[in-house]
């Protein structure tokens, strides 16, 4: 059994990951924005394996409050899933600069801040792993256009996680950005290739297979290495 903590657990891939980790018998901390958890998470509280905690990933005070609650609790797997598609206007001809900055706050800065704050909890785990849900849209290897804010924020978080992996390797903490696939969610749209359930199943399997030799790699939901 692992103790798993999620950001962005209220819908889509995050919610499906919560369900699957619970079904596998793990202890789960699922975080949500706002004052009260959504019905989708409340519906899973029939098991004593689930704890719900408020968290605004861009708010340092909120992160600190979560850390206080978790003091002394080993976190085996941290999944940074909270993310933003960015502003409506994010082309080179029409960029919402404030929205772009907010996308960086959510997609790039927040995963580092949350991970950094939880290092004491990860360090007391026998097998600490950090998964940050990224996207192949942030890969510099792929040539595609549009969505400047989203793509750049995901490219940046890939680099952040690569550097963090090097810095935390001596602590035995595995750090990997993961492309979840093109998933049928509110963000991915109805034409996407796979369901949230398929993506989550792959990510759950991946977390069980990771070793320190994998740290710093950009991986896919299928467990394959993705080009940077």
N, C-alpha and C positions, 0 to 999 in steps of 0.2 A: 504493500500500500504506500502511495505517495501522498504528500500534502502539496496541493496545487493551488496557485493563486492566479486569478485572471483579472486583467483590466479589459474593459469593453465586453462585458459578459451578458449583456441584456438582449442581444438579437444576433441573427446571422451566424457566422462561424463561431463567434464567442459563446453564444448560447448553446449551440450544438456541441461544442467542446466540453462545456460544463456537464451536459447530459451524459456524454460518453465517458468522461472521467468518473462521474458518479456511478454509472453502470458497472464500471470496472472495479468498484470498491474503494476508490480513493477518497481522501478528505479534501474538500474543495472550499476555498474562499473565493467568492465571486463578488466583484465590485460593480457599483452602479453610480451614475450621476444623480444628483438631486437628493431630496430628503427621504424619499420612500422608494423601496425596490419595486420594479415593475411586476405586473401579474405573472409574466413568463417565468421569472425567478421564484416568486412566491409559490408558484405551483409545484416547485421541486423541493419545498421545505419539509415534505413528509418524511424525508430521511434525515437522520442526525449527522450525516456526513457533510452537509452543506451549511456554510455560514455566509451571510450576506453583509457586506460592509460598504458604506458610501465612500466614493473617491472621485475627486475631480483631478485628473492626471496633470493638468496644467497649473494647479494651485499647490505651492509648496507647503502651505499650512495643512491642506487636506492630506497630502502625502505624509506629513509628520504625524498627524492624528492616527492614520492607519498604522504607521510604524509603532506607535505607542501601544495600540491594541494588540499587535503581533509580537510584542517584546518576548524574547525567549522561545518563540515557536519556530521550529525548523521548517523552511520552505524548500521542498525538493525541486519543484518546477514552477518557474515564473513565466507566464505567457502574457507578453505585452501585445494585446490585441486591439486596444482602443485606437481608433484611427479616423481620419477625416478625408473625404474625397477632395476637399478644397473648395474654393469659391466657384460660383457659376461662371464667372468671367475669368478665364485663365489662359487666354491665347496671347501670343506676342503682340497682337493688334489691340487687345482689350483685356488688360490684366488688372484685377482687383488686388492691389498691393497689400492692403490690410488683410484680406482673406488669404493671400499667399503666406504672409507672416504667421497667421493663425494656423495654417496647415503645418508649418514647420514646428510651431509650439506643440501641436498634438502628435504629429507623426515622427518627429525627429528628436526634439528636446525631451518630451515627456517620458519616452521609454528609457532614456539615460537616467533621468532624475528618479524615476520609480525604481529602476534596477539598483542604482547607487544606494538609495535609502534602505533597500532590503538586503544588501550584502551581508550584514550580520546574521540575518535569518538563513540565507543561502549557505553561509560558511559553516553552519552547524549541521547541515545535511550531509549524509553519507554520499549522495550523488546529486549535487546541485546542477540544475540546468536552467538556462534562460533562453526562451524562444521569443523572438520579436517578429510579429507578422508583418512582412514587407510586401513586395510585389515585383514581378519581373518588369513592370513598367518603370522601375528605377534602375534597371540594368543598363549600363553604358554600352554593353555589347549589342543590344537590340536597337535597331533603327526604326523609330516610329515618331509620330508628330502629335502636337496638341497636348493638353493637360499639363502645362508647364509646372504649375504649383504642386500638383500631386506627384508627378514624376520626380521632380527635384527633391521633394521632401523624403521620398522613399530611397532615392540614390544616396541621400545624406545619411539616413538612418542605417543603411547598409554599411557605410564607412564607419559610423560611430560604433556599431556592433563589432565590426572587424577589429577596431582598435581596442575596444573593451575586452574582447576575447583574449588578446595578447596580455592586457594588464591584469586580468583575473585568472590567467592560466595557473599561476603559482599557487593560487588558493584552491585549485581543482574545480573551478566553476566553468562549466561549458556554456558558451554563448554563441548562438547562431541566428541570423536572420533567415526567415523561411517564406518562400513564395507559396501561398495557399491554393494556387490554381485560379482559373477564371470561374468564379463561383456565383451561382444564382442567388444573389442577395439583393437588398435595396441598393447597394453600391455597385454590384456586378451586373445587375439587370437580368431580365428574363431570357436573354439569348446566350447567357454564359454556358460554359461547357459542362460543369459538374455541379452537383448539389452541395449544400453546406454539410450534409451528412457525410458525403464521400470525402470532402476535404478534411473534415474533422477526424474521420477514421484514419486517414493517412498521417495526419499530424500526431495523433495519439500513438500510432505505431512507431513513428519516427522518434518520439521522445523516449521510448523504451529502448531504442537501439543506439542512442548517442553515446559516444565515448569521448575522452579528452582529445583523442586524435581528430575528432570532427570539429573541435572548437574553432571559431572564426570562419567557417565555411558558409557560403550562401547556398542553402538547400531548398529543394522543392517539397511539396506536400507528399510526394511519392518517395522521398528519401534520396533523390538524385542531386548531384552537385550542379548548381546553376552558374553560368558564366556571369561575372561581375559586370 
